[in-house]
């Protein structure tokens, strides 16, 4: 089934969705976004995704064209219209169209799009036996240059890294920071199991504070593991007992090898236990919701827009 698109105030088929050539998301990647997953028609941790989107709005000055409750209503509506209970939803807000040049003065008409598409996961084989992986050459943009706490349209370093992986027939790999520390995967967070510890790069390392990352840290004890957030060196990858990647779509994707170092078991016992616990957490939080998505976030308001980004139509 093709994706369903919300754009310019209405839902439409993907073939009918168009943005302006002068839109800054097209010209400069000047946009923010969130990707979330719906289980049985209910988005998992929508509030946290909207919190992160609101934080990205504050950082970039890209204004919300709709309030928080309206965004939740549109997601509800999109999932209903699409008719797919297992779905992936992408919310994108562009700064909008403007003159050629990076100056943003006068760009006060942000463009909201929402893409609802049926969920298509990673290959079953990847979960049964784990994936081959490696440390890629392309480094992450330092936090001093671009705040990793937000998801923005500037994904070229990730794309370059993914091309390197694809050339070797791989689907995910590890990216380092400019100081050589492990930061994340190209589109994921990285976890290592070392003895009774579940280790992941800390936020000062420059990783995204992933929604699934946070959920995994919450349930670590169910696998008998102590969660540890710390700086991780590349050599730690080769010493770990198990390794897996997390994001909204993949949940927990096990690694069978890293840089040709083969793990004894993939997925390992801890990885299997954590993945099962994550799925149970998702089931509890999304099963037979008593309120719609929009009702869930109705009482939560976006923070006031900074005076410097208020336009005459946004007062």
C-alpha positions as CSV (number, residue, x, y, z in Angstrom):
1,X,0.0,0.0,0.0
2,X,1.4,3.4,-0.9
3,X,2.1,6.0,1.8
4,X,-0.5,8.6,2.7
5,X,0.7,12.2,2.8
6,X,-0.6,15.2,4.8
7,X,0.6,18.5,3.2
8,X,-0.9,22.0,2.7
9,X,-3.7,21.3,5.1
10,X,-5.1,18.1,3.6
11,X,-4.4,14.4,3.1
12,X,-3.5,13.2,-0.4
13,X,-1.9,10.4,-2.2
14,X,1.9,10.4,-2.4
15,X,1.9,11.1,-6.2
16,X,-0.1,14.3,-5.6
17,X,2.1,15.7,-2.9
18,X,4.4,18.5,-4.0
19,X,6.7,21.1,-2.3
20,X,8.1,24.3,-3.8
21,X,11.5,24.2,-5.4
22,X,12.4,27.2,-3.2
23,X,11.5,25.4,0.0
24,X,14.5,25.5,2.3
25,X,14.2,21.9,3.2
26,X,14.9,21.1,-0.4
27,X,17.6,23.8,-0.8
28,X,19.4,23.4,2.5
29,X,18.0,20.6,4.5
30,X,16.5,23.3,6.7
31,X,13.9,21.2,8.5
32,X,13.3,19.2,11.7
33,X,11.5,15.8,11.9
34,X,10.5,12.9,14.0
35,X,9.8,9.3,13.0
36,X,7.5,7.2,15.2
37,X,6.0,3.7,15.0
38,X,2.4,2.7,15.6
39,X,1.5,-0.7,17.0
40,X,-2.2,-1.8,16.5
41,X,-3.0,1.8,15.4
42,X,-1.5,3.4,18.5
43,X,1.8,5.4,18.4
44,X,4.5,4.4,20.9
45,X,5.5,7.2,23.1
46,X,4.2,10.0,21.0
47,X,4.5,12.5,23.8
48,X,8.3,11.9,23.9
49,X,8.6,12.3,20.2
50,X,6.6,15.6,20.3
51,X,8.8,16.8,23.2
52,X,11.9,16.2,21.1
53,X,10.3,17.9,18.1
54,X,9.5,20.9,20.3
55,X,13.1,21.0,21.5
56,X,14.3,21.0,17.9
57,X,11.9,23.9,17.2
58,X,13.5,25.9,20.0
59,X,17.0,25.2,18.9
60,X,16.4,26.0,15.2
61,X,13.7,28.6,15.4
62,X,11.6,26.6,13.0
63,X,8.0,27.3,14.2
64,X,5.3,24.8,14.7
65,X,2.6,25.5,12.1
66,X,0.1,23.6,14.3
67,X,-0.2,23.3,18.0
68,X,0.7,20.1,19.8
69,X,-2.8,18.8,20.1
70,X,-3.6,19.4,16.5
71,X,-0.5,17.4,15.5
72,X,-1.7,14.5,17.5
73,X,-5.1,14.8,15.9
74,X,-3.6,14.7,12.4
75,X,-1.6,11.6,13.3
76,X,-4.8,9.9,14.6
77,X,-6.6,10.9,11.4
78,X,-3.7,9.8,9.2
79,X,-3.5,6.4,10.8
80,X,-7.3,6.0,10.4
81,X,-7.3,7.1,6.8
82,X,-4.4,4.9,5.9
83,X,-6.1,1.9,7.4
84,X,-2.8,0.3,8.5
85,X,-2.5,-0.6,12.2
86,X,1.2,-1.4,12.0
87,X,2.7,1.8,10.6
88,X,5.5,4.3,10.5
89,X,4.8,8.0,10.8
90,X,7.2,10.7,9.8
91,X,6.5,14.3,10.9
92,X,8.6,17.0,9.1
93,X,8.5,20.7,9.5
94,X,10.4,22.8,7.0
95,X,11.2,26.5,7.6
96,X,9.3,27.0,4.3
97,X,10.1,28.9,1.1
98,X,12.4,31.9,0.9
99,X,14.9,33.7,-1.3
100,X,18.0,31.9,-2.4
101,X,20.7,32.3,0.3
102,X,21.0,30.9,3.8
103,X,19.5,34.0,5.5
104,X,16.2,33.1,7.1
105,X,14.7,36.6,7.5
106,X,11.1,36.5,6.2
107,X,10.7,32.8,6.3
108,X,7.7,32.7,8.6
109,X,5.5,30.2,6.9
110,X,6.7,26.8,7.9
111,X,5.5,23.7,6.0
112,X,4.2,20.7,7.8
113,X,4.1,17.3,6.2
114,X,3.1,13.9,7.7
115,X,3.8,10.6,6.0
116,X,2.0,7.5,7.1
117,X,3.2,4.3,5.6
118,X,2.7,0.6,6.4
119,X,5.4,-0.8,8.6
120,X,8.1,-2.7,6.7
121,X,10.8,-4.0,9.1
122,X,14.3,-5.2,8.7
123,X,14.8,-8.8,7.4
124,X,13.8,-11.6,9.7
125,X,17.1,-13.1,9.0
126,X,18.8,-10.1,10.7
127,X,17.0,-10.8,14.0
128,X,17.5,-14.6,13.8
129,X,21.3,-14.5,13.2
130,X,22.4,-10.9,13.7
131,X,24.0,-8.6,11.1
132,X,27.6,-8.0,9.9
133,X,28.7,-4.5,10.9
134,X,31.8,-2.3,11.1
135,X,33.0,1.1,12.2
136,X,32.6,3.5,9.2
137,X,35.0,6.2,8.2
138,X,32.5,9.1,8.1
139,X,32.4,10.8,11.5
140,X,29.5,12.3,13.3
141,X,29.0,16.1,13.3
142,X,30.3,17.3,16.7
143,X,27.7,18.5,19.3
144,X,29.5,21.8,19.4
145,X,28.4,22.3,15.7
146,X,25.0,20.7,15.7
147,X,23.0,19.7,18.8
148,X,22.5,15.9,18.7
149,X,19.3,16.2,20.8
150,X,17.3,17.1,17.7
151,X,16.6,15.4,14.4
152,X,17.1,17.7,11.4
153,X,17.1,17.4,7.7
154,X,20.9,17.6,7.4
155,X,21.7,13.9,7.1
156,X,24.6,13.9,4.6
157,X,27.2,12.5,7.0
158,X,24.8,9.6,7.8
159,X,24.1,9.0,4.1
160,X,27.8,8.9,3.2
161,X,28.3,6.4,6.0
162,X,25.4,4.3,4.8
163,X,26.8,4.2,1.3
164,X,30.0,2.8,2.7
165,X,28.1,0.1,4.5
166,X,26.0,-0.7,1.4
167,X,29.2,-1.2,-0.6
168,X,30.0,-4.1,1.8
169,X,26.5,-5.4,1.9
170,X,25.8,-4.2,5.4
171,X,22.7,-2.4,6.8
172,X,24.0,-0.7,9.9
173,X,27.4,0.3,11.3
174,X,29.0,2.4,14.0
175,X,30.0,6.0,13.7
176,X,32.6,7.7,15.8
177,X,33.0,11.3,16.9
178,X,35.8,13.5,15.8
179,X,37.6,12.6,19.1
180,X,37.4,8.9,18.2
181,X,34.7,7.9,20.7
182,X,31.8,5.6,19.7
183,X,28.7,7.8,19.2
184,X,26.0,5.8,17.5
185,X,24.9,3.9,14.4
186,X,24.2,5.7,11.2
187,X,20.4,5.8,12.2
188,X,20.5,4.2,15.6
189,X,21.9,4.0,19.1
190,X,24.5,1.4,20.1
191,X,24.4,-0.9,23.0
192,X,27.0,-3.3,24.3
193,X,26.6,-6.2,26.8
194,X,29.7,-6.6,28.9
195,X,29.3,-9.1,31.8
196,X,26.4,-7.8,33.8
197,X,26.5,-4.3,32.3
198,X,24.4,-2.9,29.5
199,X,26.6,-0.1,28.1
200,X,25.8,2.7,25.7
201,X,27.5,6.0,24.8
202,X,26.5,8.8,27.2
203,X,24.9,12.0,25.9
204,X,28.2,14.0,26.1
205,X,29.6,11.6,23.6
206,X,27.2,13.2,21.0
207,X,24.6,10.6,20.6
208,X,20.9,11.3,20.0
209,X,18.8,10.7,23.1
210,X,16.7,8.1,21.3
211,X,13.2,7.2,22.5
212,X,13.9,3.5,22.1
213,X,17.3,4.0,23.8
214,X,15.5,5.4,26.8
215,X,13.1,2.5,26.9
216,X,15.9,0.0,26.8
217,X,17.7,1.6,29.7
218,X,14.4,1.4,31.6
219,X,14.1,-2.3,31.2
220,X,17.7,-3.3,31.5
221,X,17.1,-4.8,34.9
222,X,14.6,-7.3,33.4
223,X,17.6,-8.9,31.7
224,X,19.7,-8.8,35.0
225,X,21.8,-6.0,33.6
226,X,23.0,-2.7,35.1
227,X,22.6,0.2,32.6
228,X,25.7,2.2,32.2
229,X,26.0,5.4,30.1
230,X,29.6,6.3,29.5
231,X,32.3,7.1,26.9
232,X,32.9,4.0,24.8
233,X,36.1,3.5,22.8
234,X,36.2,1.5,19.5
235,X,38.3,-1.2,21.3
236,X,35.3,-1.8,23.7
237,X,33.3,-3.0,20.7
238,X,35.7,-5.9,20.2
239,X,35.7,-6.8,23.9
240,X,31.9,-6.9,24.4
241,X,30.0,-10.1,24.9
242,X,27.0,-8.9,22.8
243,X,26.1,-5.8,20.7
244,X,22.9,-4.5,19.3
245,X,21.4,-1.3,17.7
246,X,18.2,0.4,18.6
247,X,15.8,2.8,16.9
248,X,12.1,3.3,16.5
249,X,11.7,1.0,13.5
250,X,14.3,-1.7,14.2
251,X,13.6,-2.0,18.0
252,X,16.7,-4.2,18.9
253,X,18.8,-5.3,16.0
254,X,21.6,-7.7,17.0
255,X,25.1,-7.6,15.6
256,X,26.8,-10.9,14.7
257,X,30.1,-9.3,14.0
258,X,31.9,-6.0,14.2
259,X,35.0,-5.3,12.1
260,X,35.2,-9.0,11.4
261,X,35.2,-9.8,15.1
262,X,32.5,-12.5,15.5
263,X,30.4,-12.6,18.6
264,X,30.0,-16.1,20.1
265,X,26.2,-16.0,19.9
266,X,24.0,-13.6,18.0
267,X,21.5,-12.6,19.2
268,X,22.9,-13.3,22.7
269,X,20.8,-14.2,25.7
270,X,20.8,-10.6,27.0
271,X,19.8,-9.2,23.6
272,X,17.0,-11.6,23.3
273,X,15.7,-10.9,26.8
274,X,15.9,-7.1,26.3
275,X,14.1,-7.3,22.9
276,X,11.3,-9.4,24.4
277,X,11.0,-7.0,27.4
278,X,10.9,-4.0,25.0
279,X,8.1,-5.6,23.0
280,X,6.1,-6.3,26.2
281,X,6.6,-2.7,27.2
282,X,5.3,-1.5,23.9
283,X,2.4,-3.9,24.1
284,X,1.4,-2.6,27.6
285,X,1.7,1.1,26.5
286,X,-0.2,0.7,23.2
287,X,-2.8,-2.0,23.8
288,X,-6.4,-0.9,23.8
289,X,-5.7,2.7,24.6
290,X,-8.5,4.4,26.7
291,X,-7.9,7.7,25.0
292,X,-7.0,8.7,21.4
293,X,-3.5,9.9,20.7
294,X,-4.8,13.5,20.6
295,X,-6.5,13.2,24.0
296,X,-3.3,11.8,25.5
297,X,-1.4,15.0,24.6
298,X,-4.3,17.4,25.0
299,X,-3.1,18.8,28.3
300,X,0.5,19.3,27.1
301,X,1.2,22.6,25.4
302,X,4.2,23.6,23.3
303,X,6.4,26.3,25.0
304,X,5.9,29.8,23.9
305,X,7.8,30.7,20.7
306,X,10.8,33.0,21.2
307,X,10.0,36.6,20.5
308,X,12.8,36.6,17.8
309,X,10.9,34.0,15.6
310,X,7.4,35.4,16.0
311,X,6.0,36.5,12.7
312,X,3.0,38.8,12.2
313,X,0.9,35.7,11.4
314,X,2.0,33.8,14.5
315,X,1.3,36.2,17.3
